[in-house]
């Protein structure tokens, strides 16, 4: 029976995880919008990772305690670095919104598939195929179109744009490390270390920024919890599950589907009517994801035949 389940796990479950992950992270913008009525964005991010880590802790410290203790210094170091990249992604992107327009920030931060493709090709010796590059350009252009409308805004646009680019680079690092470590580490082992490290870094960032972590209403903490449960534990963990089986380039391409899902949810939950650019950009993103999915399946099939 185990041999019969293995091909299904390898061929079907990673793609189902991607669908689940994109759906879950699409709720992040909605929950953040509700939480921002009371709390600064950096505090929201800190609580999101802290609560996710606390929820994971009982399982990680019981069922996976021995595996965590067997982590080599190299594995532990890379996992902590991945947590730093995740924290840096949240901190830099959120902070960018205080200096530049939402449009500029969204356009620049959703370029992380470009950085993953470039790093994989020129530094890791795992070049993306031509079809993958077409998909990368399509989803990047789609993200730009969704973010169009208010370029040039913000009180220090250059700094804000730089922070958004840093957010893209750190997201790329987070996914690339996940791709390497997940090949040998169980999902819970990996995410418990990464999320825990990210939580510590984000708490430090919030305190350095002078933001209090306590003193908010129960409603605010409810939205913190929802962010931990849905976009983080369900969404990001689904992506990290898929990284064991699928390329980091492909996974990051699919993550750009988040703005599409967020736009749909914002229409139904917040009454925000999407404009023309949302439809055009969303169509480009979805088309790019479909093309990337076909190419990823082709690549995986070739690897299986060669094995």
Order of alpha helices (4+ residues) and beta strands (2+ residues): alpha-alpha-alpha-alpha-alpha-alpha-alpha-alpha-alpha-alpha-alpha-alpha-alpha-alpha-alpha-alpha
